[in-house]
């Protein structure tokens, strides 16, 4: 999916259709202010439907030379996901093999979360708690 001004809307639409989404972010591209802003907007939107995956090749000269700068860009772009060790934020996927293995696990985990959330929402619709005395429902 192309990252542009409609990116967040397309991600939200996909999530509203109960799709699971893995967003692979190139850390070096976060040097672009507009891209960084879109990723920050994405980070502000919390949902169980998506995960952020960051490849991090330790053999890449750019990663090695600018790792501290790239770490700062990631923290600035994903403050919510990076601050609390968020389980849907996967940093430092070091190889293609690890990416394949982790991606399968990430997508499976997201599917389970989406199913669990849908089940909980359905239960809320079908089973209401008994009325609390002295409290009236809003009209």
KEGU-836099 format. One record per atom (N, C-alpha, C, O): residue in one letter; y, z negated, x negated. Coordinates in steps of 0.2 Angstrom, whole numbers, plus 5000, padded with zeros to 4 digits. Example, Ala and Ser with C-alpha at 12.3 -4.5 7.8 and 13.67 -1.06 7.14 Angstrom:
BEGIN
A497249614934
A497849614938
A498449614934
A498349584929
S498949654936
S499549644932
S500049614936
S500649604933
//
This chain:
BEGIN
X499450004996
X500050005000
X500650004996
X500749964991
X501150044997
X501750054993
X502149994995
X502249965000
X502449964989
X502949904990
X503649934991
X503949964986
X503949924997
X504649944998
X504949905003
X504649845005
X505449925006
X505849885011
X505449865017
X505549815021
X504949905019
X504449895025
X503849855023
X503449835027
X503749835017
X503149805014
X502949735018
X502449735021
X503449695019
X503349625022
X503149635029
X502649605032
X503449685033
X503349695040
X502649725040
X502249705045
X502449775036
X501749795036
X501249745035
X500649745038
X501349705030
X500849645029
X500849605035
X500249585037
X501349585038
X501349545044
X501049575050
X500649545053
X501149635051
X500749675056
X500049675055
X499649665059
X499849685049
X499149685047
X498849615048
X498249615051
X499149565047
X498949495048
X498849485055
X498449455058
X499349505059
X499349495066
X498749535070
X498549515075
X498449585066
X497849615069
X497249585066
X496649615066
X497349525063
X496749485060
X496449525054
X495849515053
X496849565050
X496549595044
X496649545038
X497149495039
X496249545033
X496349505027
X496649545022
X496449605022
X497049515018
X497449555013
X497449525006
X497649465006
X497249565001
X497349544994
X497849584991
X497849644991
X498349544989
X498949584986
X498949574978
X498949514976
X498849624975
X498749624968
X499449644965
X499749694966
X499649594961
X500349594958
X500349604951
X500049564947
X500749654948
X500849664941
X501349624939
X501949634941
X501249574935
X501749524932
X502349564929
X502949534930
X502249614925
X502749644922
X503249684927
X503849684925
X503049704933
X503449734938
X503949684941
X504449704944
X503749624940
X504249564942
X504949564939
X505349534941
X504949604933
X505649614930
X506049654934
X506749644934
X505849694939
X506249724944
X506549684949
X506149654953
X507149664950
X507449624954
X507249634962
X507049584965
X507249694964
X507049704971
X506349684972
X506149664977
X505849704968
X505149694968
X505049614968
X504649584972
X505449584964
X505349504963
X505649474970
X505349424972
X506149504973
X506349484979
X505849484985
X505749444989
X505549544985
X505049554990
X504449514989
X504149484994
X504249494983
X503749454982
X503949374984
X503549344987
X504549364983
X504749294985
X504749294993
X504649234995
X504949344996
X504949345003
X504249335006
X504149305011
X503749365003
X503049365004
X502849295003
X502549265008
X503049254998
X502849194996
X503149145002
X502849095003
X503749155005
X504049115010
X503649115016
X503649065020
X503249165017
X502849175023
X502149145022
X501749175018
X501949095025
X501349065024
X500849085030
X500949075036
X500249115028
X499749125033
X499049135029
X499049145023
X498549125032
X497849125029
X497649195028
X497049205026
X497949245030
X497749315030
X497849345024
X497449395023
X498249315019
X498249355013
X498249305007
X498349245007
X498049345001
X498049304995
X498449354990
X498449414990
X498649314985
X499049354979
X498549344973
X498349294971
X498449404970
X498049404964
X498449434958
X498749494959
X498349404952
X498749424947
X498349444941
X498049394938
X498249504939
X497849524933
X498249504927
X498849504927
X497849474922
X498149454916
X497749464910
X497349424908
X497849524907
X497449544901
X497649514895
X498249534893
X497349464892
X497549434886
X497549484880
X497849464875
X497249544881
X497249584875
X497849634875
X497949674871
X498249634881
X498749674882
X499349654878
X499549594878
X499649694874
X500249674869
X500849644873
X501149594871
X500949674879
X501549654883
X501449584885
X501849534885
X500849574888
X500649504890
X500649454885
X500949394886
X500449474879
X500449424873
X501149414871
X501349354870
X501549464870
X502249454867
X502649414872
X503049374870
X502549434879
X503049404884
X502749354889
X503049354894
X502249324887
X501849284892
X502249224895
X502249214901
X502749194891
X503149144893
X503649174899
X503749144904
X503949224897
X504349264902
X504049284908
X504249274914
X503449304908
X503049324913
X502849264918
X502849274924
X502649214914
X502549154918
X503149124922
X503049104928
X503749134919
X504349114923
X504449154928
X504649134934
X504349224928
X504449274933
X503949254939
X504149264945
X503349244937
X502849224942
X503049164946
X502949164952
X503249114943
X503449044946
X504049064950
X504149034956
X504549104948
X505149114952
X504949164958
X505349154963
X504549204957
X504349254963
X503849214968
X503949234974
X503449174966
X502949134970
X503049064970
X502549024968
X503649034971
X503748964970
X503248914974
X503048864972
X503148934980
X502648894985
X501948904982
X501648844982
X501748964981
X501048964979
X500948944972
X500348914971
X501348944968
X501248924961
X501348844960
X501148814956
X501848814964
X502048744963
X501448694965
X501348644962
X501048714970
X500548664972
X499848684971
X499348664974
X499748734966
X499048754965
X498748784971
X498148764972
X499048824974
X498848854981
X498248894980
X498148934975
X497748874984
X497048914983
X497048984985
X496549014984
X497649014988
X497649084989
X498049124984
X498349174985
X498149084978
X498549114972
X498149114966
X497949064963
X497949174964
X497449184959
X497749214953
X497949274953
X497949174948
X498249194942
X497749204936
X497249164936
X497949254932
X497549264926
X496849284927
X496349264925
X496749344931
X496149374932
X496149424925
X496549464924
X495649404921
X495649434914
X495249494913
X495349524907
X494849514917
X494549584916
X494349614923
X494449584928
X494149674922
X493949714928
X493349684931
X493249674937
X492849654927
X492249624930
X492449564934
X492249554939
X492849524931
X493149464934
X493549484941
X493449444946
X493849534940
X494249554946
X493749574952
X493849554958
X493249614950
X492749634955
X492449564958
X492349564964
X492249524954
X491849464956
X492349414960
X492149394966
X492949404958
X493349364961
X493649394968
X493749364973
X493749464968
X493949494974
X493449484980
X493649474985
X492849494978
X492349484983
X492349414986
X492349404992
X492449364982
X492449294984
X493149284988
X493149244993
X493649314985
X494349304989
X494349334996
X494549295000
X494049394996
X494049425003
X493549385008
X493749375014
X493049365005
X492549325009
X492849255012
X492849235018
X493249225007
X493549165009
X494149175014
X494249135019
X494549225013
X495049245018
X494749265025
X495049235030
X494149295025
X493849315031
X493649245035
X493749245041
X493349195031
X493249135034
X493849095037
X493749065043
X494349105033
X494949065036
X495249095042
X495449065047
X495249165042
X495449205048
X495049185054
X495349175060
X494349185053
X493949165059
X494049095061
X494049085067
X494049055056
X494248985058
X494848975062
X494848935067
X495349005060
X496048995063
X496049025070
X496248995075
X495649085071
X495549115077
X495149065082
X495349065088
X494649035079
X494248995083
X494648935086
X494648915091
X495048905081
X495548845083
X496048865088
X496148825093
X496348925087
X496748945092
X496448955099
X496748945104
X495848985099
X495448995105
X495348925109
X495448915115
X495148875105
X495048805107
X495648775110
X495648745116
X496248785107
X496848765110
X496948795117
X497248755121
X496848855118
X496948895124
X496448865130
X496648865135
X495848855128
X495348835133
X495248765134
X495048745140
X495348715129
X495248645130
X495948605129
X496148605123
X496248585135
X496848545134
X496648475134
X496248455138
X497048435131
X496948365131
X497248335138
X497648365141
X496948285140
X497148255146
X497848235146
X498148215141
X498248235152
X498948215152
X498948145150
X498548095151
X499548125146
X499748065144
X500148035150
X500648065152
X499947975152
X500347945158
X501047935156
X501247915150
X501547955160
X502247945159
X502548005156
X503148015155
X502148055154
X502448115151
X502248175156
X501748185158
X502848215157
X502748275162
X502748335158
X503048345152
X502448385160
X502448455157
X503048485158
X503348475163
X503348525153
X503948555154
X503848615159
X503348645159
X504348635163
X504348685168
X504448755165
X504448805168
//
